[in-house]
C-alpha cells in the first residue's frame, strides 16, 4: 500500500470524535489535512491541536455555499485532493409512531445528502489523483436497536450509496468505500441531547460484552481502517466492519 504522506485529505465532522482523531492520525503521518464542522470553537481547537498540517474550516455540509468553500480550502491547502472522508453526521432517535418529518429530513440532509453533494464537488479533483471517498456507516445496520430507525435508515443509505458510487466512479479511478464502526466514544449522542459525556461512556462500556473482543473501540482504530482504504488501490465498493465483533450478534451461554 502507498503511504498517506503528502496526501491531501478532507475530513468532515473533524472537530471531535472519529473525525478529529482521524485528522490527528493522518497529520502525524505527513498528510495535509482539512477539517470542517459547524462549531467554530471546536474547529479552532482542532487546528491548534494538530498544527500547521491542518486547516480548519467552519462549515455546514448541508449548506451549498459552505460545501464549495470547503472543497476550495482543501484543494488549496493540500495542492489537490486525494481523499474525502465523510464523517459529519447527527443522531435522531424516536419511535416510529412519534418521529417528526422535519427531523427526518434534517438527519438525511446531514448524514446522507451533504456527503453526496460533497462527493460530486470533489470528483474532478479526486479523478486527477486517483483518489478515494470514505463514508462512515453504523453497526445499527448489523444489530437492531428499537427507536433508532431514523439514524439506521441514513446509515443504510450510505451503504447503498457506497456501492453505486463505486461502480459509477470506477471509470475515473476513484474508489468509494464505507467503514462500519462498532461502539466508539464520540459526541454524537451528547449533541443530540440524549446523554451527557459520563452517561454516554457508561452506556458504551456496558456494551463491551456484546463485542467479540470484549471492549469498545477507539477512534484511532477507525482511523487505521481509513488509512487502509485510502491507500488500498484495488479496494472499492467495500463495506468494512471495524466493530470488535459487535455485528456478530454475540450471545452469552
N, C-alpha and C positions, 0 to 999 in steps of 0.2 A: 504494500500500500504506500501511497505517497504521504509525505508529511504535510501538516497544515501550516508549516512555517511559511510566512509570506503571503498566505491566502487572505482574501477579504471576505469576512463572514458577518452577515447581518442577522441579529437575533432580536426578535420582537418579544416583548414581555421581559426585557433584560434588567429590570430594576430590582428583581427579587427572585427567590426560589430557583427553579431549574434554569431559567434564562440567565440569571446573574452568575450562577456558578459555571454555566457553560461558557459565558464570556470570559470569566477569570481563567478557566481551563485553557481556552484557545489562545488568549493573550500570553499566558505563561509559556506556550509552545510556539510563540513567534508569529501568531496571526494578527492581522489588523481587524479589530472588532468594532462594529457599530451596534449600539443597543438603543432600544426605544421603550417608552412607557408613558402613561398619562400623568404620572405624579412627578413633578419637577424635582422634589426633594430626593426621591429615590434614584432618579436618573443622574442627578448631580453627585450623589453619594457613590453610585456605581462607577462613574467616570473617575472620581477621585481615588477610589479604592484600586482600580485596575491600572490607571496611569495613562501614559501617552499612547499606548497601543489601542486605547478605547476612545471612541467618540460617542457621547450620549445625545440623543435627540428626544425632546419631549414631543410625543406624537401619539395619536389615537389611530389604530389600524382601521377603525370604522369610518374615518374621515378621508375623503378622496384627496384633498389637498395635502393632508399630512402624509399620505402614502407616497405621493410624488416627491415630497420634500425628503422623506426618509430614504428612498432609493437613491436620490441625488447625493445625499450626505454619505451614504455607504460607498458609492462608486467613487466619490471624490476622496474620501479617507483612505480607501483601500486600492485606489488606482484600478478600479474594476470591481467585479463581484464574482466570488467563487461559490458562495453558499448562502441560502436563505433558510434560517431556522425559524419556523412559525410557531413560537412558544406562547404568544399572548393568548389569554383566554380568561373567561369568567365562569362562575358557578351560579346556577339557578336550580333550586330544588322545589318540589311540590307534588302532592298527589294529583293524579290526572283529573280528578273532579274539582281541583282548586287552582290549577295553573292559569295564568293570565296571558292572553295572546300577545300583548305588547312586550311582556317579559320574554316570551319565546322568541319573538322577532329580534329583540336585543341580543340574546345569547347566540342566536345563529349568526347575527351580524359580526359579533366579536370573535366567536370561535371558529367560524367557517368562512363567511363571505369576505371578511377582512384579509384573511390569508390567501384566499383565491385571487382576489384583486391584486394583492402584492405580488403573487406569483406571476401574474400576467405582465405587470410592470417590470419585474426582474428578468423575464425571459430573454429579451435581447442581450442583456449583459451576461447572463449565465451561458447563453449559447457561445459567446466568444471564449469562455474559459472551460467549456465542457463541465459546467458546474452542477450543483445539486440543490434540491429543496427537501427539507425535513419538516414534516408535520408531527405534532405531539398528540397521540391518541389517549386512550384511557382504559384501565382494567375494568371500567364499568361495562365494557362490551365483552368481557370474559366472565364476569360474575354479576348477577342481577341484584341491585340494591333498591328496594322499594322507595319511591319518592324521588328517584334520581333520573326519571325519564327525560327531562329536558336536556340535562347535561349529557347523558348517554347518547341521545339522538344526535347531538352535534358531533360527538366523537366518532360515532358510527359513520357519519357523513364523511369525516376526514379519511377513514379507511377506504371508502369507495372512491373518493377524490384522488387518493394516492395512486390507485391502480389505473384509473382513467388517464390522469396526467402523465403517469409513467409511460403509457402507451402513446399518448399524444405528443410528448416532448422528446421521446427517444430518438426521433429522426434528427433532432437538434443536438444530440449528445448530452442532454440534460437528464439527470437521474432524479427520481422522486420517490421518497421512502417515508415511512411512518414509524415512530417509536411509541410503544405502549408501556408506560411505566406502571409499576405496582404502587404500593403505599410509600410515598415520599413526602417529607415535611416541606410544605410551601405555604404561601399566604392565601391561597385561593378561597379556602373556606372562611378565613377570617375576613377577607374583603367582602364576602357575601353576607357577613353578619351572622354566620352560623355558629362560630366558636371564637373564643379568644385563643392566643397562642398556646397557653397552658393546656386548655381543654382539647385543642386540636392535636397537640402532640400526644396527649394521653390516649386519645381515641385511636390515633395511628398505631401507637405502641401496643395497644390491646389487640391489634390485628396481626401481631408478629407470628402468632401460632398458625395463622392461615397461610403463611408463606412457607414453601418447602425448605427454604434456607433458614427459617426461624427468626427472621428480623425484617424490619422495614428497610427501605433502600436509602441511599444517599444521593443528593443531587449530582455529586461528582461522578457517580456511576452511570447516570443518564448521559452526562457529558462524554463519557468514554464511548458510549454507543453512538453518539453523534459523530465523534471523531472517526469511527469506523465507516459510517455511512457517507461522510464527506469524502473520505479517501478511497473507498472501495469502488473501482472503476467499472465493475461488471455486476453491480447490485442496484437494481431498480424495481419499483413496484413491491418492495418488501414491507411487510408489517412485522416489525421486530419487537417481540415481547421482552422487556427488560424489567421483570417484576418479581424476582426472587422466588418464582413458582406460585405466586398468588393465583394466577389464572388457571392453575391445575385443578382447583376445587378441592384442595386437600381437606380430608376429614380425619378426625381422631378415632382411635379404637378399631 
